[in-house]
């Protein structure tokens, strides 16, 4: 779907609020999916590949939260 096909709200504030809400939702979905993958025994390289980012990026973003949640992280 191209940008021309996406209906624009009449008020730019509505459009920006929708983008912010979608970003929050995407972050929540990513957090849950990464936690589920790590609990299932996935390693950082597998998670990174699935998300299309580097291992370092996914580790930096999620490691502290996962440790705090009691997830046993795999070591190399």
C-alpha positions in Angstrom: 0.0 0.0 0.0 1.5 3.3 -1.0 1.2 6.6 0.9 -1.3 7.8 -1.7 -3.7 4.9 -0.8 -3.7 5.6 2.9 -6.6 8.0 3.8 -5.3 11.0 5.6 -7.3 12.3 8.6 -8.7 15.8 8.2 -6.8 17.0 11.4 -3.0 16.4 11.3 -3.2 16.0 15.1 -5.4 12.9 14.6 -2.9 11.4 12.1 0.1 12.0 14.4 -1.8 10.6 17.4 -2.5 7.5 15.4 1.1 7.1 14.5 2.2 7.5 18.1 -0.4 4.9 19.2 0.8 2.5 16.5 4.4 2.9 17.6 3.5 2.1 21.2 1.5 -0.9 20.1 4.4 -2.1 17.9 6.8 -1.7 20.9 4.5 -3.7 23.1 4.2 -6.5 20.5 7.9 -6.6 20.0 8.6 -6.8 23.7 6.1 -9.7 24.1 7.4 -11.6 21.0 11.1 -11.2 22.1 10.3 -12.4 25.6 8.4 -15.4 24.2 11.2 -16.3 21.8 13.8 -16.0 24.6 11.7 -18.1 26.9 11.4 -20.7 24.1 15.2 -20.9 24.0 16.0 -18.6 21.1 19.3 -16.8 21.1 20.0 -13.2 20.3 21.1 -13.9 16.7 17.8 -15.7 15.9 15.8 -12.9 17.4 17.8 -10.2 15.7 17.5 -11.9 12.3 13.7 -12.3 12.7 13.4 -8.5 13.6 15.9 -7.4 10.9 18.3 -5.8 13.3 21.7 -6.6 14.7 22.2 -8.9 17.6 23.7 -5.9 19.5 20.7 -3.7 18.9 18.2 -6.3 20.1 20.3 -7.1 23.1 20.7 -3.4 24.1 17.0 -2.9 23.7 15.7 -5.9 25.5 18.3 -7.5 27.8 17.7 -5.5 31.0 13.9 -5.9 30.8 14.2 -9.6 30.2 16.6 -10.1 33.1 14.2 -8.1 35.3 11.3 -10.3 34.2 13.3 -13.4 35.2 14.0 -14.7 31.7 17.0 -17.0 31.6 19.2 -15.6 28.8 21.4 -17.9 26.8 25.1 -17.2 26.9 27.4 -17.9 24.0 
